[in-house]
Amino acid sequence: MQNSSINRVIVLGVIALMGAVSMQAYYVISTWDINEDEFRKKVNLALYNVAKELAELNDAELPTREVINQRTNNYYIVNVEYEIDKANLEYFLQKHLEALAVNIDFEYAVFNCNTNNMEYGGYCSYEPGREIKNVETDLPKDNKFVYYFGVKFPTRSGYLLGKMQLNIFLAGVLLLVILFFGYSMSVILRQRRLSNMQKDFINNMTHEFKTPISTIKISTDVFLNNTMVRENDRLFQYANIIQQQNQRLNHQVEKVLQLAKIEGNNFDLKRESLVLNDLLADIIEGTRLRVQEMNGQFEVNLPEDLIHIFADPLHLTNILHNLIDNAIKYCKEQPNIKIDLQVVNKRKLIFVIKDRGIGIKKEFQAKIFDKFYRVPTGDVHDVKGFGLGLFYVKSVCDSHGWKLRLKSAEEEGTTVYIHIPIQSINPKK
């Protein structure tokens, strides 16, 4: 993945997560406020009903105002005008709270005007038998009223959170997503750093190879032009071997450099209008000689008209050489190669290269264009290479906007198709 792509993923991911976190936070706060408001209204109604029922029991009237006074978010003062019996108070509190589905623990106390203190009534648990902790036996009094009782809900926060289980679960899922995103980004950034280090190493290594390769080439040319070497068959043979291997090494280094440019977004195509027939002529002639030396068969079907396309001649030549070279290398005994140019509606050209070689198993075909990938052959390594040829072919085709297809079957051969737009078709003069 390119650095710009990684940066976009990180920025878009952070924006998406910030949006999700903001929405989740708003949802949690809104739900809390709704539940809190609902709890306050139900408690006020339940306590008013308790005060009203106690008044009826004592043949008294309720105060005209300030019956229910909320002192804190979980403590309420109920103003009445009569003495209060604790047993009746506890019964009515349980009755009216349960009637409104406020299933929560509470503790209460009654103000004694004779002692000027709050007399603690008790702690009522919604779940009998549960261990009670942090019980406050001293509830605050109020100096404005004469007859009143206080009710406190010590588990109010837990009660409200219990009604938000779905919200809490979704918030937990979001937290896991954030943690996974952070871990994924750390892995991606670490891999990018390692990839950049690898690219820098390969670039430096290949550039360092260029100097000795050039020196060997110059020395080999001088060596081959020496009269004494030409007269000595053995020395001349060795000099030719050095030259061939040096050319091969230089070709591999150039390929690595080109791939580095592709991955670094420095791949600059120099497209021009060219006649495909002429470009293929030299390639076909050289290939025909190689195939004949190996006692193979080489068939070429070219249209009579001149086909003009818009492409980079250097890279087009390279990928055609790669495909033909693969067809020769992966033959069974003698190469059997067929090259066909198919013109479709005078708008599109399909370049087809077919061989009857060893083929590729179906399970390996999906990865055949990956960089450094080579089809497993067990302990046999008859054909040498770095797994860069087809990756280079795919990269060049993608850069040109050409469609590349491969069809293969084990022991039956491989066919490669390249779909190329036609610029024009002209008859031969």
C-alpha positions in Angstrom: 0.0 0.0 0.0 1.3 3.4 -1.0 2.1 6.0 1.7 -0.6 8.3 0.5 -3.2 5.5 0.6 -2.1 4.7 4.2 -2.4 8.3 5.2 -5.9 8.5 3.7 -7.0 5.3 5.5 -5.7 6.7 8.8 -7.3 10.2 8.4 -10.7 8.7 7.2 -10.6 6.1 9.9 -10.0 8.7 12.6 -12.7 10.9 11.3 -15.2 8.0 11.1 -14.3 6.9 14.7 -14.6 10.4 16.0 -18.0 10.6 14.4 -19.0 7.3 15.9 -17.7 8.2 19.3 -19.6 11.6 19.2 -22.8 9.9 18.2 -22.4 7.2 20.9 -21.6 9.8 23.5 -24.6 11.9 22.5 -26.8 8.8 22.6 -25.6 7.8 26.0 -26.0 11.3 27.5 -29.5 11.7 26.0 -30.6 8.3 27.3 -29.2 9.0 30.7 -31.1 12.4 30.8 -34.3 10.7 29.6 -34.1 7.9 32.2 -33.1 10.5 34.9 -36.1 12.7 34.1 -38.4 9.7 34.1 -37.0 8.5 37.4 -37.5 12.0 39.0 -41.1 12.2 37.7 -42.0 8.7 39.0 -40.5 9.3 42.4 -42.2 12.6 42.8 -45.5 11.0 41.8 -45.0 8.0 44.2 -44.0 10.2 47.1 -47.0 12.5 46.5 -49.3 9.5 46.5 -47.7 8.3 49.8 -48.2 11.7 51.4 -51.8 11.8 50.1 -52.6 8.3 51.4 -51.0 9.1 54.8 -53.1 12.3 55.0 -56.3 10.3 54.3 -55.3 7.9 57.0 -54.9 10.7 59.5 -58.0 12.7 58.3 -55.7 15.6 57.4 -55.0 17.8 54.5 -51.8 18.1 52.4 -49.9 21.4 52.3 -51.0 23.6 49.4 -47.4 23.9 48.1 -43.9 22.4 48.5 -45.1 18.9 49.2 -42.2 17.3 47.4 -38.7 18.9 47.8 -35.7 17.3 46.0 -32.6 18.2 48.0 -30.1 16.2 45.9 -30.4 13.9 42.9 -31.2 11.0 45.2 -32.7 12.5 48.4 -36.2 13.9 48.8 -38.0 15.7 51.6 -41.9 15.2 51.8 -43.7 18.0 53.7 -46.9 17.0 55.6 -49.0 18.5 58.4 -49.4 15.5 60.6 -47.4 13.0 62.7 -46.1 10.1 60.7 -46.2 6.4 61.7 -43.0 4.6 60.4 -44.7 1.3 59.8 -47.4 2.9 57.6 -44.8 5.0 55.9 -42.6 2.1 54.9 -45.7 0.1 53.6 -46.9 3.0 51.5 -43.5 3.7 50.1 -43.0 0.2 48.9 -46.6 0.0 47.5 -46.4 3.2 45.4 -42.9 2.8 44.2 -43.6 -0.7 43.0 -46.9 0.5 41.4 -44.8 2.8 39.2 -42.2 0.1 38.5 -39.5 2.0 40.4 -37.8 -1.2 41.6 -35.0 0.3 43.6 -33.6 0.2 47.2 -34.5 3.1 49.5 -34.0 4.3 53.0 -36.1 6.7 55.0 -36.3 8.7 58.1 -39.0 10.7 59.9 -38.4 14.1 61.6 -39.1 14.2 65.3 -40.0 17.8 66.3 -39.6 17.0 70.0 -35.9 16.0 69.6 -35.3 18.1 66.5 -33.6 15.1 64.8 -34.3 12.7 62.0 -35.3 9.3 63.3 -34.0 6.6 61.0 -36.7 4.3 59.8 -34.7 1.6 57.9 -33.3 0.4 54.6 -35.6 -1.4 52.2 -34.0 -3.6 49.6 -35.7 -4.5 46.4 -33.9 -7.8 46.5 -34.4 -9.5 49.9 -31.4 -11.3 51.3 -28.9 -9.2 49.5 -26.0 -7.8 51.5 -26.4 -4.1 52.2 -23.4 -1.9 52.2 -22.8 1.9 52.8 -26.0 2.5 54.7 -26.4 6.0 56.0 -28.5 6.1 59.2 -28.3 9.9 59.5 -30.3 11.5 56.8 -30.1 15.3 56.5 -33.0 17.3 58.0 -34.8 20.4 56.7 -35.3 23.5 58.8 -38.3 24.9 56.8 -40.8 22.3 57.8 -42.3 20.9 61.0 -43.7 17.5 60.0 -41.9 15.7 57.2 -40.0 12.6 56.2 -37.0 12.0 54.0 -36.4 9.3 51.5 -33.0 8.5 49.9 -32.2 6.2 47.0 -28.6 5.1 47.5 -28.5 2.9 44.4 -30.0 5.5 42.0 -26.9 5.6 39.7 -26.8 1.8 39.5 -30.5 1.7 38.8 -30.2 4.2 35.9 -27.2 2.4 34.5 -29.1 -0.9 34.6 -31.7 0.6 32.3 -28.9 1.5 29.9 -27.5 -2.0 29.3 -27.8 -1.8 25.5 -26.1 1.6 25.5 -23.3 0.3 27.6 -22.9 -2.8 25.4 -22.7 -0.7 22.3 -20.2 1.6 23.9 -18.1 -1.5 24.8 -18.3 -2.7 21.2 -17.2 0.8 20.0 -14.3 0.7 22.4 -13.2 -2.7 21.0 -13.5 -1.2 17.5 -11.3 1.7 18.5 -8.7 -0.6 20.1 -8.7 -2.8 17.0 -8.3 0.2 14.7 -5.4 1.5 16.8 -3.7 -1.9 16.7 -4.3 -2.3 13.0 -2.9 1.2 12.3 0.2 0.3 14.4 0.7 -2.9 12.4 0.2 -1.0 9.1 2.7 1.7 10.1 5.2 -0.8 11.2 4.8 -2.7 8.0 5.2 0.5 6.0 8.4 1.3 7.9 9.8 -2.1 7.2 8.6 -1.9 3.5 10.3 1.5 3.1 13.5 0.1 4.7 13.3 -2.9 2.3 12.8 -0.6 -0.7 15.7 1.7 0.3 17.9 -1.4 0.7 17.0 -2.8 -2.7 17.4 0.6 -4.4 20.8 1.1 -2.8 21.9 -2.5 -3.5 20.9 -2.3 -7.2 22.5 1.1 -7.7 25.7 -0.3 -6.1 25.6 -3.2 -8.5 25.5 -0.9 -11.6 29.1 0.3 -11.2 30.7 -3.2 -11.1 28.4 -4.5 -13.8 29.4 -1.6 -16.1 33.1 -2.2 -15.3 32.7 -6.0 -16.0 31.0 -5.2 -19.3 33.8 -2.8 -20.5 36.5 -5.3 -19.4 34.7 -8.2 -21.1 34.4 -6.2 -24.4 38.1 -5.4 -24.3 38.9 -9.1 -23.4 36.7 -10.4 -26.4 38.4 -8.0 -28.8 41.9 -9.2 -27.9 43.5 -11.2 -30.7 45.1 -13.7 -28.4 41.7 -14.4 -26.7 40.0 -14.9 -30.0 42.6 -17.4 -31.1 42.3 -19.3 -27.9 38.9 -21.2 -28.1 38.8 -21.9 -24.3 39.5 -18.3 -23.3 37.0 -17.0 -25.9 34.3 -19.4 -24.6 34.9 -18.2 -21.0 34.8 -14.6 -22.1 31.5 -15.2 -23.8 30.1 -16.8 -20.7 31.2 -13.8 -18.6 29.5 -11.4 -21.1 26.2 -13.4 -21.2 26.0 -13.7 -17.4 26.9 -10.0 -17.0 24.1 -9.1 -19.4 21.7 -11.3 -17.5 22.7 -9.7 -14.2 22.3 -6.3 -15.7 18.8 -7.2 -17.0 17.7 -8.3 -13.5 19.0 -5.2 -11.8 17.2 -3.0 -14.4 14.0 -4.9 -13.7 14.3 -4.4 -10.0 14.9 -0.7 -10.5 11.9 -0.4 -12.8 9.7 -2.2 -10.1 11.0 0.2 -7.5 9.9 3.1 -9.7 6.5 1.5 -10.1 6.0 1.1 -6.3 7.4 4.6 -5.6 4.9 6.3 -8.0 7.9 7.3 -10.1 6.9 5.1 -13.0 6.9 7.5 -16.0 5.5 6.0 -19.2 6.8 7.6 -22.4 4.0 6.7 -24.7 4.1 7.3 -28.4 2.3 6.1 -31.5 4.0 3.0 -32.9 3.4 0.2 -35.3 3.0 -3.0 -33.4 4.0 -5.1 -36.5 7.4 -3.5 -36.7 8.0 -3.7 -32.9 7.2 -7.5 -33.0 9.4 -8.2 -36.0 12.7 -8.1 -34.0 11.2 -9.9 -31.1 9.8 -12.7 -33.2 13.0 -13.1 -35.2 15.2 -13.5 -32.1 12.6 -15.9 -30.5 12.3 -18.0 -33.7 16.1 -18.7 -33.7 16.0 -19.7 -29.9 13.1 -22.0 -30.5 14.7 -23.6 -33.6 17.9 -24.2 -31.6 15.8 -26.2 -29.1 14.0 -28.1 -31.9 10.7 -26.5 -30.9 7.8 -25.0 -32.8 7.1 -21.4 -33.2 3.9 -20.1 -35.0 3.0 -16.5 -35.5 -0.3 -15.1 -36.9 -0.1 -11.4 -37.7 -2.7 -9.4 -39.5 -1.6 -8.0 -42.9 -2.6 -4.4 -42.0 -0.4 -2.2 -40.0 -1.7 -1.8 -36.4 -1.0 1.5 -34.7 -1.2 1.7 -30.9 -0.3 4.3 -28.3 2.2 2.8 -25.8 5.7 3.0 -24.3 7.9 1.0 -26.7 10.5 0.1 -24.1 8.1 -1.3 -21.6 6.0 -3.0 -24.2 9.1 -4.7 -25.6 10.1 -5.8 -22.1 6.8 -7.4 -21.3 6.6 -9.2 -24.6 10.1 -10.5 -24.1 9.1 -11.6 -20.5 6.0 -13.5 -21.7 7.9 -15.2 -24.6 10.8 -16.0 -22.3 8.4 -17.7 -19.8 6.8 -19.7 -22.6 10.3 -21.0 -23.5 11.5 -21.6 -19.9 8.4 -23.5 -18.8 8.2 -25.9 -21.7 8.1 -29.6 -21.2 10.9 -30.7 -23.6 10.8 -28.6 -26.7 9.0 -25.3 -26.7 5.7 -25.1 -28.6 4.7 -21.4 -28.8 2.0 -19.6 -30.8 1.6 -15.8 -31.0 -1.7 -14.5 -32.4 -3.0 -10.9 -32.9 -6.8 -10.7 -32.9 -8.5 -7.5 -34.0 -11.9 -6.9 -32.6 -14.2 -4.4 -34.4 -11.1 -2.4 -35.5 -11.0 -0.9 -32.0 -9.3 -3.4 -29.8 -6.4 -5.8 -30.3 -6.0 -8.9 -28.3 -2.4 -10.1 -28.1 -2.4 -13.8 -27.4 0.7 -15.9 -26.5 0.0 -19.6 -26.0 2.4 -22.4 -25.1 2.0 -26.1 -24.5 4.3 -26.2 -21.4 3.9 -27.5 -17.9 1.0 -25.1 -17.1 -0.1 -23.8 -13.7 -2.4 -25.4 -11.2 -5.7 -23.7 -10.6 -5.0 -23.0 -6.9 -1.8 -21.0 -7.8 -3.2 -18.8 -10.6 -4.7 -16.2 -8.3 -1.3 -15.2 -7.1 0.7 -15.6 -10.3 1.0 -11.8 -10.8 2.1 -11.1 -7.2 5.5 -9.7 -6.6 8.2 -12.3 -5.7 5.6 -15.2 -6.1 6.8 -18.3 -7.8 4.7 -21.5 -8.3 5.8 -24.1 -5.8 7.8 -26.9 -7.4 8.9 -28.8 -4.3 12.6 -29.4 -4.1 13.0 -29.0 -7.9 14.3 -25.6 -9.1 15.1 -26.1 -12.7 14.0 -22.6 -13.7 15.8 -19.7 -12.0 14.2 -16.3 -11.3 13.0 -13.9 -8.7 9.2 -14.0 -9.3 9.3 -10.5 -10.8 8.6 -11.1 -14.5 4.8 -11.4 -14.4 4.5 -8.8 -11.7 6.3 -6.4 -14.0 4.0 -7.4 -16.9 0.9 -6.8 -14.7 2.3 -3.4 -13.6 3.0 -2.2 -17.1 -0.4 -3.3 -18.3 -2.1 -1.6 -15.4 -0.2 1.6 -16.1 -1.3 1.6 -19.7 -4.9 0.7 -18.7 -4.7 -2.6 -20.6 -6.6 -5.7 -19.5 -4.5 -8.8 -18.7 -5.9 -12.3 -18.5 -4.3 -15.7 -18.0 -5.7 -19.1 -18.7 -3.8 -22.2 -17.8 -4.1 -25.9 -17.0 -1.6 -28.2 -15.5 0.4 -30.2 -18.2 -1.7 -28.5 -20.9 0.0 -25.1 -21.2 -0.7 -21.5 -20.5 -2.3 -18.7 -22.6 -1.9 -15.0 -21.8 -4.2 -12.4 -23.3 -3.5 -8.6 -23.4 -6.3 -6.3 -24.5 -4.9 -3.2 -26.1 -6.9 -0.3 -27.7 -6.1 0.3 -31.3 -5.2 3.8 -32.4 -5.6 3.1 -36.1 -5.3 0.4 -38.8 -3.6 1.1 -42.1 -3.1 -1.3 -45.1 0.5 -2.1 -46.1 1.8 -0.1 -49.0 
